[in-house]
């Protein structure tokens, strides 16, 4: 019997200091998410959105109608960087986000 090692990834989408009309990041996300969903469906462990303002949260609430509960549980909308510590250990978190990892 052969053993296949699988990996999962966590994505941090940092929206801090972005305007709601930031077209570049919106277009990037529109292209990135279908690739992840269609070709690597079990690869995404979690997706963190930093700087999720009220409008973003409202839009996400509407979007949850169209996604599975399993997918919904992988998405975390965070207002502040320090909330990442609840999900990711400092050893695995980049210095830019309060961790000790140097990337």
C-alpha positions in Angstrom: 0.0 0.0 0.0 1.4 3.4 -0.9 1.0 6.5 1.3 0.1 9.8 -0.3 0.8 12.8 1.8 -1.7 15.6 1.4 -1.2 19.3 2.4 -3.7 21.9 3.2 -3.2 25.6 3.0 -4.5 28.7 4.8 -4.8 31.9 2.9 -4.7 35.4 4.5 -6.4 38.0 2.3 -5.4 41.3 3.8 -7.9 44.0 2.9 -6.6 46.6 5.4 -6.0 49.9 3.8 -8.0 48.9 0.7 -10.9 50.8 -0.6 -14.1 48.9 -1.3 -13.6 49.8 -4.9 -10.2 48.1 -5.2 -10.7 46.4 -8.6 -7.3 44.7 -8.7 -7.8 42.6 -5.6 -11.4 41.9 -6.6 -10.3 40.6 -10.0 -7.5 38.6 -8.4 -9.9 36.9 -6.0 -12.4 36.2 -8.7 -9.7 34.3 -10.6 -8.0 32.6 -7.6 -11.1 31.2 -5.8 -12.5 29.2 -8.7 -9.0 27.6 -9.3 -8.8 26.6 -5.7 -12.4 25.3 -5.6 -12.3 23.5 -9.0 -8.8 22.0 -9.0 -7.9 21.8 -5.3 -11.2 21.5 -3.4 -9.8 19.8 -0.3 -6.6 21.8 -0.2 -8.1 24.9 1.4 -8.0 24.5 5.2 -9.0 28.1 6.0 -9.4 31.5 4.5 -8.9 34.6 6.6 -10.0 38.0 5.5 -8.4 40.8 7.4 -10.0 44.2 7.5 -13.4 43.0 6.7 -15.6 46.1 7.1 -19.3 46.2 7.6 -20.1 46.2 3.8 -17.8 43.2 3.3 -19.5 41.3 6.1 -22.9 42.1 4.7 -22.0 40.8 1.3 -20.5 37.7 2.8 -23.7 37.0 4.8 -25.6 37.1 1.4 -22.9 34.9 -0.2 -23.2 32.2 2.5 -26.6 31.3 1.0 -24.8 29.9 -2.0 -21.9 28.1 -0.4 -21.9 24.8 1.5 -21.7 24.8 5.3 -18.3 23.1 5.0 -17.0 26.0 2.9 -18.6 28.6 5.1 -16.8 27.2 8.1 -13.4 27.7 6.4 -13.9 31.4 5.9 -13.1 33.8 8.8 -13.8 37.5 8.6 -11.5 39.4 11.0 -11.4 43.1 11.7 -8.0 43.1 13.4 -4.7 41.2 12.9 -4.5 40.1 16.5 -7.5 37.9 15.9 -5.3 35.6 13.8 -3.6 34.3 16.9 -6.8 32.5 17.7 -6.4 30.4 14.6 -2.7 30.3 13.8 0.2 29.8 16.2 2.9 32.5 16.2 5.4 29.9 14.9 3.4 29.6 11.7 2.4 33.3 11.4 4.5 35.8 9.4 6.1 38.7 11.4 3.9 41.1 9.5 0.9 39.6 11.3 2.4 39.4 14.8 4.0 36.0 14.4 7.7 34.9 14.6 8.0 33.4 11.1 10.3 35.2 8.7 9.3 35.0 5.1 
